[in-house]
Amino acid sequence: WDRPRRWILPRLEALPLAGGLVSRIAPALEELGTGSRTLLLIASTAAARVFTGLQYLALFAAIGHPLSFWQVWFALSVRTLLLAFPIQGIGGLGTTQLWWTAALTLLGLPFDDALAASLAVHILDLAVSLPQGAAGWLALYLGGRRPSVVAVSGSGPAEPEDEPSPRVISGGSSSHRD
């Protein structure tokens, strides 16, 4: 967590939209980086939510709906809570727009505008996320690194011994393999 944080935070601070927020939370992240795994999980989840909010703030601004950060935060929270309903369309199309439309109408946008904005934001989100995922996959593929396999049961190693894994969890305890 320390190495990626030291690489990511300076780059985010350079962004006009996120710089002030990053400079305020950087000391807190530094302090939480020395704490327990639970605190790290909570801090990283909170940071992920903040940056997801910033992402959607930029996406809404890109389609001509400059919402405030707190309006985006509210709409994103409503959308996320409504995603708990076990309904899904292909690529999230249909249901995601429904949840965004509901959230945006709660903010006071007319239904037609909310529906158009929800479709545009979702398509734009996919247009950003798909190349990002492809670039990540390509980086992993070209770098020769594969995600490690984690064993949950105590039945033995999760992968052959000749392929080292940084961490294998078996039988409820963690161990490092050499």
Secondary structure, 3 states (H helix, E strand, C coil): CHHHHHHHHHHHHCCCCCHHHHHHHHHHHHHHCCCCHHHHHHHHHHHHHHHHHHHHHHHHHHCCCCCCHHHHHHHHHHHHHHCCCCCCCHHHCCHHHHHHHHHHHHCCCCHHHHHHHHHHHHHHHHHHHHHHHHHHHHHHHHHCCCCCCCCCCCCCCCCCCCCCCCCEEECCEEECCC
